Amino acid sequence: MSSTSAAGLQHHASPRSPIVAAAVAAASALGSASVGGSAANVPSWTNKRSPIHHLTTSQDVINQGKCLCGEYIRARLKRSGLLNRKILQRLRNSMEHCAAVGGGVVVREALPILNGMGEELERMHPRLYTNVSRQISNEPWGELTEPDTVGYLLHVVAKDLFRSGITWGKVISLFAIAGGLAVDCVRQDHADYLQQLIEGTADVIEEDLSGWLVERGGWLGLQDHVHPPQPEMSVTGWLSVTALTLAVIYVVSLFLRVIGASYIEPNRSATN
């Protein structure tokens, strides 16, 4: 977004919106609940971590994040009973680039986790992720008056949300906020703003998240967040386990020999 557009939209956003503090708290709660286990709505098959390993670039995570945002918005609108054929086609048009840029496997692997954890956030904090535009806009009733407004509002919230650091919980919370804004767009009869919302999310990923995501293997890092990989045992560890096993076997065999000898000797004495 240009500086001119940002200046023109400055009056739409509330400074230090309370939604950010609530979103940070919600993200922290989600993070502690999901690490080492699975969020309630994450499909059980995600217990198996993907074997996909490849170099991830900043452009990869931006393109894939844009696709994930479009898919998340579609799922959110469907949950809210607002997805119709016209809106679905509009979203498909917004995501035409997804097939061209590749990364479809990554999106398919990450999307169920993102949707599941996002839905869990919505369930845990329904007021936070509903009527989002009212919470972050100074306009009466949170009215979205211009196409660029929705992207700018998300940009302002993201800057505040990630000011103190980035976590997977905050990233998922950003998608949940975008989903809430998508619901507001449709309910205000501005389904044509969805494209700007998706583009705005991509801008946030590019400016604030791309480096962090690349360091964590891209969007597939969600799998490590939900199901942390088990540490591999070192050679020393294996030797220790082997030595302990042999020691136990030796002690058990020695014990059995002693028991056997004490049983046989009385029988010999009785026979003699």
N, C-alpha and C positions, 0 to 999 in steps of 0.2 A: 504494500500500500504506500502511496506517495506521501511525503510530508504534508503536502497541501490537503490531501484527502483526510489525513489524520487530524490536521488542525481544524478542518471543517466539521469533523465529527466529535471533537473534544467534549462538547457539551452533552453528549449522549451518555457518557459513562460517569458513574459515581466514583470518587476517589476512595481507595481502600474499602471496597465493597465488602460487607460482612460475609458475603458468599465465599470469599477466599478463605477466611479463617475457618469457616465451617467445612469447606472442601478439603483443607489441609488436615483437619481433625478426622474427617471421614476417610481420607486416603491413608492416614496412619493406622486407623482401626482396621481398614481392609488389609493393609500390608501385614500387620501382626497376625491376622486371622488366616491369611493365605499362605504365608511362608511355612514350609514344612508340611503343608496339607493342601487341600483344594477348596476353593470357594464353593459355596453351596450349589451354584448353578453351572460350575465348570464340568463339562462332560467327563465321565470316568475314563474314557479312552485316552485322555491327555496325560494319564499317569505314565504313558510310554513317551519318553522324550524323543523328539524327531532326530533321526540320524543325519539330517542335513547339516553339513558344515561347509561354508564357503566364505570367501572374502566379501564383506559388506561395505559398501561405500555410502557416503552421505546422500548421494542422489538416489541410491536404492531405498534408504529408509524414508526419504521424502516421498518418493513415488508410491511405495508400499503403504506408507501412512495415509496418503490421500485416498487410496483404495479402501483401506480399513475404515477410514472415517465415513466414506460413502456407504459401506456395508453396515456400519454401526448405526448410522442414521436410518437406513432402511429398516433395520431390526427394531429400533426405538419407535419409529412411526407405526410399525406393525403392532407392537405391544400396546400402543396408545389408541389403536383402532383408526388411525388416520391415513393408512397407506392404501391408495387406490391405483387404478391402472395408469392414470395420467401422471401421478407423482412417481410411480415406479419407472415409467419410461423416462421421465426427467432425470432421475437418479442414474439410470443406465447410460443416458447421454453424457452425464457428468463423469462417468467412470469408463468411458470408451478407451481411454489411454491405458487402462490396467493391462489389457491383453498385449498391447504393443510394448510396454516397458518391461514385461516379464515379472518374475517374482510371484507368480500365481500360487506356487506351492507354499511359499512363505505366508502369503495372505490366508490360504486355506488352513494352515497349521495354527496361525496366531489368532484368527478371528473367533473361533469358539471360546478361547480363553478370555479374550477381550470382551466379547459379548457377555459371557457368564459372569465375569467379575464386575462389569459395568452394571448389569442387571442386579447383582447383589448390592452394589452401592445404592441404586435406585430404591431397592426394597428396604435397606437399612435407613435411608434418609430421604423419604419421598418428598418432603417439603423443599429440600435443598435443590433437587434436580427437576422441580416442576415450577412453571412460571419464572423461568430463569431471567428473561428479559426485564421483568419487573424488579428483580433483585439487583441488577447491575446497570440499569439505565435510569437516567433522570427524566425521561419522557413520561408523560402521564400514562399510567397503566402499562408501562413498558412497551409502548408502541414502537414498532420498527418502521421508520418512515422512509428510509433509503436503502438501496441494495447493499451499499458498503457498510452500513451500520452494524450488521450482524457479525461480519468479519472483524470489524474494529473492536466491538465489545468483547469478543473472544480473545483478541490480542491483548487487551487491557487486563483481563482476568488472568491470562497466562503469565504475563510479566510479573504480576503479583504472586501468583501461585508458585512459580518456580524461583522466586527471589531468594529464598533461603535454601535452595537446593532442589535436586530432582530425585524422585523415587518412582518406582513403577506404580505405586498407589496414586501418586499425583498425576501421572500420565493417563491412567485409567479414568481418574476424576475429570481430567480435561475432556476426554471423549464423552463422558456422561453429561458434562455441561453443554458440549456441542449438540448432543442428542436432545437435551432440553430446549436449546435454542431452535433446533429444527422443528420441534413440536410447536413452539411459539410462532415460527414462521408460517406453518400450515394453518394454524388456528386463526391467524390474522390475515389469512388469504394472501400470503406472500410465498407460495411454494417456489416461485421463481428466484427467491433469495437463497435457496439451498445450494446452488452452485457457488455463490460467494462464501457461504459458510464452509464448504469443503475446501475452497481455495484458501480461506483464512486459516483453517486448521493446518494445511500444508505449509503456510507461511510461518506459523508458530513452530512447527517441527523443524523447518529449515533454520530459523533464527535461534531457537532455544534448546532443541532436543537432539539434533542430528548427531553432534559429536558424542554426546552421552550414549545414544543408542548404538552407534558404531562400536564404541568401546565394549558394549555388552552383547555383541554379536547380532545386532539388529533386533527386529521384532520377535525373533525366535527366543530372545532372552526372556520373554514372558514365561517360557516353559521352565527355565531355571528358577524364576521367581516363585512360581507355583509349586514346583517339584524340584527342590535343590538337588544337584547331582551328588551321589554318594562318593566320598573320597576313596580313591583307589589305594589299596594296601601296597606298601613298599616291599622291596625284597627282604629287608630286615624284619618287617612285620610278618611276612610269610614264613621266614626261618624261625621266628619266635613261636608262631602257631604250631609249626611242625614239631619243634623241640618240645613244646608243652604237650602235644598229642602223644608223642613217643614216651614222654615221662609218665603220663597217665596210664598208657598201655603197660609200661614196665611195672608200675606200682600195683596195678590190678592183677597182672600175671603173677607177681611175687606174692601178693595176698592170697591168690587162689592156690599157689603151691604150698604156702604155709598151712592153709586150711586143709588142703588135701593130705599133707603129711601128718597133721595132727589127727586126722580121721583114720588113716591107714595104720599108724602105730598101735593104737589100742586094739584094733582088730587082730593084728599079728600076735599081740600079747595074749589075747583071749584064745587064739588058736593053739599057741604053744602050751 
